[in-house]
Amino acid sequence: MKELIADIDRWRAAGRRVAIARVVDIEGSGPRLPGAAMAVADDGEVAGSVSGGCVEGAVVSEALEILRTGERRMVTFGYSDDEAFAVGLTCGGTVHLFIEPMDW
């Protein structure tokens, strides 16, 4: 989270809304360990990473939807080893994220 603070502070000063996505669990292999976080501003600007690129776009879409609805939720993304290899990833795995809007 420390690497996100400067961006979050800047977004807050500009009056922007922000959602935070955190890795809470992984099954199999995963590029980021639990605790990894990403912040998404209401215009789609991103700070941090929860997957090293594999599912970042989908996480941004989920975060923007959460900013629209105000609802917190768990989301899960996963690939089998065969599916991962087919799209150019080195291994499969499942990542569980908790995404919530920040309350100022």
OpenMM code with the backbone's topology and positions (N, CA, C; nanometers):
from openmm import Vec3, app, unit

residues = "MET LYS GLU LEU ILE ALA ASP ILE ASP ARG TRP ARG ALA ALA GLY ARG ARG VAL ALA ILE ALA ARG VAL VAL ASP ILE GLU GLY SER GLY PRO ARG LEU PRO GLY ALA ALA MET ALA VAL ALA ASP ASP GLY GLU VAL ALA GLY SER VAL SER GLY GLY CYS VAL GLU GLY ALA VAL VAL SER GLU ALA LEU GLU ILE LEU ARG THR GLY GLU ARG ARG MET VAL THR PHE GLY TYR SER ASP ASP GLU ALA PHE ALA VAL GLY LEU THR CYS GLY GLY THR VAL HIS LEU PHE ILE GLU PRO MET ASP TRP".split()
positions = [
    Vec3(0.0811, -0.1199, 0.0000),
    Vec3(0.0000, 0.0000, 0.0000),
    Vec3(0.0854, 0.1263, 0.0000),
    Vec3(0.2052, 0.1204, 0.0579),
    Vec3(0.2869, 0.2413, 0.0683),
    Vec3(0.3117, 0.3059, -0.0671),
    Vec3(0.3300, 0.2234, -0.1714),
    Vec3(0.3583, 0.2797, -0.3034),
    Vec3(0.2353, 0.3461, -0.3658),
    Vec3(0.1186, 0.3257, -0.3074),
    Vec3(-0.0045, 0.3847, -0.3599),
    Vec3(-0.0395, 0.5189, -0.2962),
    Vec3(0.0190, 0.5485, -0.1819),
    Vec3(-0.0214, 0.6646, -0.1021),
    Vec3(-0.0133, 0.7959, -0.1790),
    Vec3(0.0959, 0.8203, -0.2498),
    Vec3(0.1114, 0.9478, -0.3213),
    Vec3(0.0004, 0.9662, -0.4250),
    Vec3(-0.0299, 0.8595, -0.5002),
    Vec3(-0.1366, 0.8700, -0.6010),
    Vec3(-0.2721, 0.8884, -0.5347),
    Vec3(-0.2998, 0.8132, -0.4291),
    Vec3(-0.4273, 0.8259, -0.3592),
    Vec3(-0.4434, 0.9665, -0.3024),
    Vec3(-0.3376, 1.0205, -0.2421),
    Vec3(-0.3435, 1.1575, -0.1893),
    Vec3(-0.3716, 1.2588, -0.3004),
    Vec3(-0.3065, 1.2411, -0.4150),
    Vec3(-0.3269, 1.3319, -0.5282),
    Vec3(-0.4708, 1.3238, -0.5789),
    Vec3(-0.5227, 1.2020, -0.5910),
    Vec3(-0.6597, 1.1842, -0.6375),
    Vec3(-0.7597, 1.2434, -0.5378),
    Vec3(-0.7333, 1.2216, -0.4098),
    Vec3(-0.8224, 1.2750, -0.3065),
    Vec3(-0.8251, 1.4277, -0.3112),
    Vec3(-0.7065, 1.4902, -0.3256),
    Vec3(-0.6975, 1.6366, -0.3322),
    Vec3(-0.7737, 1.6903, -0.4525),
    Vec3(-0.7815, 1.6100, -0.5588),
    Vec3(-0.8532, 1.6518, -0.6796),
    Vec3(-1.0023, 1.6176, -0.6729),
    Vec3(-1.0466, 1.5595, -0.5622),
    Vec3(-1.1873, 1.5275, -0.5462),
    Vec3(-1.2324, 1.4025, -0.6189),
    Vec3(-1.1370, 1.3165, -0.6552),
    Vec3(-1.1723, 1.1957, -0.7296),
    Vec3(-1.2076, 1.0821, -0.6348),
    Vec3(-1.2911, 0.9924, -0.6829),
    Vec3(-1.3271, 0.8730, -0.6071),
    Vec3(-1.2298, 0.7621, -0.6427),
    Vec3(-1.2037, 0.6728, -0.5450),
    Vec3(-1.1012, 0.5699, -0.5610),
    Vec3(-1.1514, 0.4373, -0.5048),
    Vec3(-1.1192, 0.3295, -0.5762),
    Vec3(-1.1440, 0.1942, -0.5255),
    Vec3(-1.0091, 0.1264, -0.5033),
    Vec3(-1.0051, 0.0407, -0.4026),
    Vec3(-0.8841, -0.0352, -0.3713),
    Vec3(-0.9136, -0.1833, -0.3922),
    Vec3(-0.8255, -0.2506, -0.4660),
    Vec3(-0.8330, -0.3958, -0.4836),
    Vec3(-0.7136, -0.4565, -0.4105),
    Vec3(-0.7412, -0.5568, -0.3268),
    Vec3(-0.6340, -0.6235, -0.2515),
    Vec3(-0.6385, -0.7730, -0.2764),
    Vec3(-0.5222, -0.8333, -0.2966),
    Vec3(-0.5127, -0.9792, -0.3034),
    Vec3(-0.5331, -1.0315, -0.1612),
    Vec3(-0.6327, -1.1183, -0.1438),
    Vec3(-0.6570, -1.1753, -0.0114),
    Vec3(-0.6215, -1.3231, -0.0049),
    Vec3(-0.6099, -1.3891, -0.1206),
    Vec3(-0.5728, -1.5303, -0.1221),
    Vec3(-0.5326, -1.5689, -0.2635),
    Vec3(-0.4479, -1.6703, -0.2727),
    Vec3(-0.4148, -1.7284, -0.4029),
    Vec3(-0.4226, -1.8800, -0.3894),
    Vec3(-0.4567, -1.9449, -0.4986),
    Vec3(-0.4556, -2.0907, -0.5066),
    Vec3(-0.3623, -2.1265, -0.6209),
    Vec3(-0.2743, -2.2199, -0.5993),
    Vec3(-0.1750, -2.2526, -0.7003),
    Vec3(-0.0702, -2.1430, -0.7016),
    Vec3(-0.0170, -2.1167, -0.8179),
    Vec3(0.0841, -2.0115, -0.8271),
    Vec3(0.0165, -1.8796, -0.8601),
    Vec3(0.0790, -1.7720, -0.8175),
    Vec3(0.0266, -1.6390, -0.8455),
    Vec3(0.1405, -1.5402, -0.8511),
    Vec3(0.1281, -1.4399, -0.9359),
    Vec3(0.2371, -1.3434, -0.9503),
    Vec3(0.2534, -1.2498, -0.8315),
    Vec3(0.1474, -1.2273, -0.7554),
    Vec3(0.1533, -1.1361, -0.6402),
    Vec3(0.0950, -1.2070, -0.5189),
    Vec3(0.1546, -1.1857, -0.4047),
    Vec3(0.1122, -1.2500, -0.2811),
    Vec3(-0.0024, -1.1733, -0.2154),
    Vec3(-0.0742, -1.2388, -0.1236),
    Vec3(-0.1768, -1.1666, -0.0480),
    Vec3(-0.1182, -1.0395, 0.0141),
    Vec3(-0.1973, -0.9347, 0.0074),
    Vec3(-0.1526, -0.8030, 0.0540),
    Vec3(-0.1200, -0.7092, -0.0607),
    Vec3(-0.0905, -0.7635, -0.1786),
    Vec3(-0.0646, -0.6781, -0.2946),
    Vec3(-0.1907, -0.5962, -0.3228),
    Vec3(-0.1733, -0.4712, -0.3653),
    Vec3(-0.2885, -0.3828, -0.3824),
    Vec3(-0.2773, -0.2980, -0.5088),
    Vec3(-0.3938, -0.2586, -0.5564),
    Vec3(-0.4056, -0.1680, -0.6699),
    Vec3(-0.5123, -0.0646, -0.6358),
    Vec3(-0.4868, 0.0599, -0.6680),
    Vec3(-0.5857, 0.1661, -0.6525),
    Vec3(-0.6312, 0.2074, -0.7919),
    Vec3(-0.7621, 0.2305, -0.8058),
    Vec3(-0.8194, 0.2709, -0.9338),
    Vec3(-0.9020, 0.3966, -0.9107),
    Vec3(-0.8667, 0.5046, -0.9793),
    Vec3(-0.9428, 0.6289, -0.9706),
    Vec3(-1.0644, 0.6202, -1.0619),
    Vec3(-1.1612, 0.7072, -1.0389),
    Vec3(-1.2872, 0.7022, -1.1131),
    Vec3(-1.2738, 0.7302, -1.2624),
    Vec3(-1.1587, 0.7795, -1.3063),
    Vec3(-1.1363, 0.7982, -1.4503),
    Vec3(-1.0567, 0.6834, -1.5115),
    Vec3(-1.0282, 0.5787, -1.4313),
    Vec3(-0.9556, 0.4621, -1.4800),
    Vec3(-0.8059, 0.4670, -1.4583),
    Vec3(-0.7545, 0.5763, -1.4012),
    Vec3(-0.6115, 0.5821, -1.3721),
    Vec3(-0.5802, 0.4791, -1.2634),
    Vec3(-0.4648, 0.4119, -1.2767),
    Vec3(-0.4293, 0.3000, -1.1902),
    Vec3(-0.2951, 0.3229, -1.1239),
    Vec3(-0.2846, 0.2777, -0.9986),
    Vec3(-0.1572, 0.2731, -0.9272),
    Vec3(-0.1472, 0.1354, -0.8632),
    Vec3(-0.0302, 0.0751, -0.8685),
    Vec3(-0.0094, -0.0557, -0.8079),
    Vec3(-0.0468, -0.1692, -0.9014),
    Vec3(-0.0399, -0.2922, -0.8476),
    Vec3(-0.0656, -0.4111, -0.9273),
    Vec3(-0.1109, -0.5249, -0.8376),
    Vec3(-0.2038, -0.6051, -0.8875),
    Vec3(-0.2470, -0.7230, -0.8138),
    Vec3(-0.2174, -0.8525, -0.8871),
    Vec3(-0.1714, -0.8433, -1.0112),
    Vec3(-0.1488, -0.9668, -1.0863),
    Vec3(-0.0292, -0.9615, -1.1795),
    Vec3(0.0438, -0.8544, -1.1818),
    Vec3(0.1562, -0.8462, -1.2737),
    Vec3(0.1129, -0.8371, -1.4191),
    Vec3(-0.0127, -0.8021, -1.4449),
    Vec3(-0.0587, -0.7816, -1.5818),
    Vec3(-0.1609, -0.8810, -1.6300),
    Vec3(-0.1686, -1.0006, -1.5705),
    Vec3(-0.2566, -1.1061, -1.6214),
    Vec3(-0.4031, -1.0654, -1.6243),
    Vec3(-0.4512, -1.0065, -1.5170),
    Vec3(-0.5937, -0.9733, -1.5083),
    Vec3(-0.6172, -0.8272, -1.4710),
    Vec3(-0.5171, -0.7447, -1.4853),
    Vec3(-0.5283, -0.6050, -1.4427),
    Vec3(-0.6472, -0.5336, -1.5078),
    Vec3(-0.6677, -0.5534, -1.6365),
    Vec3(-0.7783, -0.4872, -1.7060),
    Vec3(-0.9134, -0.5251, -1.6481),
    Vec3(-0.9306, -0.6526, -1.6174),
    Vec3(-1.0560, -0.6989, -1.5588),
    Vec3(-1.0745, -0.6412, -1.4187),
    Vec3(-0.9665, -0.6273, -1.3441),
    Vec3(-0.9745, -0.5705, -1.2094),
    Vec3(-1.0144, -0.4235, -1.2177),
    Vec3(-0.9595, -0.3504, -1.3141),
    Vec3(-0.9981, -0.2103, -1.3321),
    Vec3(-1.1473, -0.2005, -1.3621),
    Vec3(-1.1975, -0.2858, -1.4495),
    Vec3(-1.3411, -0.2851, -1.4816),
    Vec3(-1.4253, -0.3123, -1.3578),
    Vec3(-1.3849, -0.4101, -1.2769),
    Vec3(-1.4570, -0.4403, -1.1525),
    Vec3(-1.4531, -0.3210, -1.0579),
    Vec3(-1.3361, -0.2582, -1.0448),
    Vec3(-1.3215, -0.1435, -0.9537),
    Vec3(-1.4096, -0.0273, -0.9979),
    Vec3(-1.4157, -0.0010, -1.1272),
    Vec3(-1.5008, 0.1073, -1.1770),
    Vec3(-1.6487, 0.0770, -1.1521),
    Vec3(-1.6881, -0.0488, -1.1652),
    Vec3(-1.8262, -0.0879, -1.1356),
    Vec3(-1.8556, -0.0695, -0.9872),
    Vec3(-1.7603, -0.1015, -0.9030),
    Vec3(-1.7766, -0.0841, -0.7589),
    Vec3(-1.7889, 0.0640, -0.7246),
    Vec3(-1.7136, 0.1487, -0.7921),
    Vec3(-1.7289, 0.2929, -0.7700),
    Vec3(-1.8672, 0.3401, -0.8137),
    Vec3(-1.9203, 0.2797, -0.9192),
    Vec3(-2.0541, 0.3161, -0.9670),
    Vec3(-2.1616, 0.2742, -0.8678),
    Vec3(-2.1501, 0.1529, -0.8122),
    Vec3(-2.2553, 0.0987, -0.7254),
    Vec3(-2.2310, 0.1255, -0.5771),
    Vec3(-2.1050, 0.1433, -0.5382),
    Vec3(-2.0718, 0.1609, -0.3969),
    Vec3(-2.0639, 0.0315, -0.3184),
    Vec3(-2.0809, -0.0815, -0.3853),
    Vec3(-2.0807, -0.2117, -0.3187),
    Vec3(-1.9411, -0.2727, -0.3140),
    Vec3(-1.9045, -0.3246, -0.1986),
    Vec3(-1.7787, -0.3978, -0.1836),
    Vec3(-1.8038, -0.5421, -0.2261),
    Vec3(-1.6985, -0.6081, -0.2778),
    Vec3(-1.7178, -0.7496, -0.3101),
    Vec3(-1.5859, -0.8221, -0.3315),
    Vec3(-1.5965, -0.9545, -0.3186),
    Vec3(-1.4856, -1.0441, -0.3503),
    Vec3(-1.4991, -1.0817, -0.4973),
    Vec3(-1.3878, -1.0882, -0.5668),
    Vec3(-1.3863, -1.1365, -0.7047),
    Vec3(-1.2734, -1.2378, -0.7176),
    Vec3(-1.2904, -1.3296, -0.8085),
    Vec3(-1.1925, -1.4358, -0.8290),
    Vec3(-1.1592, -1.4456, -0.9764),
    Vec3(-1.0305, -1.4577, -1.0050),
    Vec3(-0.9827, -1.4770, -1.1411),
    Vec3(-0.8892, -1.5964, -1.1392),
    Vec3(-0.9014, -1.6833, -1.2383),
    Vec3(-0.8125, -1.7984, -1.2404),
    Vec3(-0.7974, -1.8590, -1.3778),
    Vec3(-0.6866, -1.9294, -1.3930),
    Vec3(-0.6545, -2.0005, -1.5166),
    Vec3(-0.5956, -2.1360, -1.4805),
    Vec3(-0.6322, -2.2384, -1.5548),
    Vec3(-0.5628, -2.3655, -1.5407),
    Vec3(-0.4254, -2.3500, -1.6041),
    Vec3(-0.3337, -2.4420, -1.5775),
    Vec3(-0.2011, -2.4344, -1.6383),
    Vec3(-0.2104, -2.4356, -1.7912),
    Vec3(-0.3007, -2.5186, -1.8478),
    Vec3(-0.3159, -2.5251, -1.9932),
    Vec3(-0.3694, -2.3940, -2.0504),
    Vec3(-0.4701, -2.3353, -1.9839),
    Vec3(-0.5256, -2.2074, -2.0298),
    Vec3(-0.4201, -2.0977, -2.0214),
    Vec3(-0.3447, -2.0959, -1.9129),
    Vec3(-0.2413, -1.9941, -1.8943),
    Vec3(-0.1371, -2.0036, -2.0048),
    Vec3(-0.0913, -2.1244, -2.0332),
    Vec3(0.0097, -2.1432, -2.1375),
    Vec3(-0.0429, -2.0967, -2.2732),
    Vec3(-0.1716, -2.1220, -2.2997),
    Vec3(-0.2311, -2.0845, -2.4284),
    Vec3(-0.2320, -1.9342, -2.4504),
    Vec3(-0.2387, -1.8547, -2.3428),
    Vec3(-0.2391, -1.7092, -2.3585),
    Vec3(-0.1038, -1.6465, -2.3248),
    Vec3(0.0008, -1.7303, -2.3123),
    Vec3(0.1359, -1.6781, -2.2949),
    Vec3(0.1825, -1.6612, -2.1520),
    Vec3(0.1051, -1.7130, -2.0547),
    Vec3(0.1495, -1.7056, -1.9156),
    Vec3(0.2286, -1.8317, -1.8832),
    Vec3(0.3154, -1.8234, -1.7849),
    Vec3(0.4004, -1.9379, -1.7538),
    Vec3(0.3321, -2.0414, -1.6661),
    Vec3(0.2274, -2.0050, -1.5948),
    Vec3(0.1604, -2.1007, -1.5074),
    Vec3(0.0197, -2.0520, -1.4752),
    Vec3(-0.0626, -2.1448, -1.4299),
    Vec3(-0.1991, -2.1107, -1.3913),
    Vec3(-0.2054, -2.0751, -1.2442),
    Vec3(-0.3242, -2.0551, -1.1964),
    Vec3(-0.3457, -2.0204, -1.0569),
    Vec3(-0.4721, -1.9390, -1.0451),
    Vec3(-0.5175, -1.9216, -0.9226),
    Vec3(-0.6380, -1.8450, -0.8961),
    Vec3(-0.6060, -1.7377, -0.7942),
    Vec3(-0.6535, -1.6183, -0.8203),
    Vec3(-0.6320, -1.5070, -0.7273),
    Vec3(-0.7685, -1.4577, -0.6795),
    Vec3(-0.7796, -1.4374, -0.5480),
    Vec3(-0.9017, -1.3862, -0.4866),
    Vec3(-0.8735, -1.2433, -0.4403),
    Vec3(-0.9593, -1.1512, -0.4812),
    Vec3(-0.9414, -1.0094, -0.4500),
    Vec3(-1.0623, -0.9562, -0.3742),
    Vec3(-1.0373, -0.8641, -0.2831),
    Vec3(-1.1444, -0.7881, -0.2205),
    Vec3(-1.1323, -0.6468, -0.2752),
    Vec3(-1.2401, -0.5956, -0.3335),
    Vec3(-1.2389, -0.4627, -0.3926),
    Vec3(-1.3433, -0.3781, -0.3216),
    Vec3(-1.3039, -0.2578, -0.2819),
    Vec3(-1.3947, -0.1679, -0.2115),
    Vec3(-1.3670, -0.0236, -0.2456),
    Vec3(-1.4699, 0.0607, -0.2399),
    Vec3(-1.4475, 0.2036, -0.2591),
    Vec3(-1.3845, 0.2618, -0.1331),
    Vec3(-1.2974, 0.3601, -0.1489),
    Vec3(-1.2400, 0.4278, -0.0327),
    Vec3(-1.3396, 0.5321, 0.0151),
    Vec3(-1.3554, 0.5382, 0.1445),
    Vec3(-1.4380, 0.6416, 0.2048),
    Vec3(-1.3464, 0.7483, 0.2599),
    Vec3(-1.3636, 0.8706, 0.2147),
    Vec3(-1.2787, 0.9788, 0.2658),
    Vec3(-1.3314, 1.0150, 0.3993),
] * unit.nanometer
topology = app.Topology()
chain = topology.addChain("A")
for resn in residues:
    res = topology.addResidue(resn, chain)
    for name in ("N", "CA", "C"):
        topology.addAtom(name, app.Element.getBySymbol(name[0]), res)
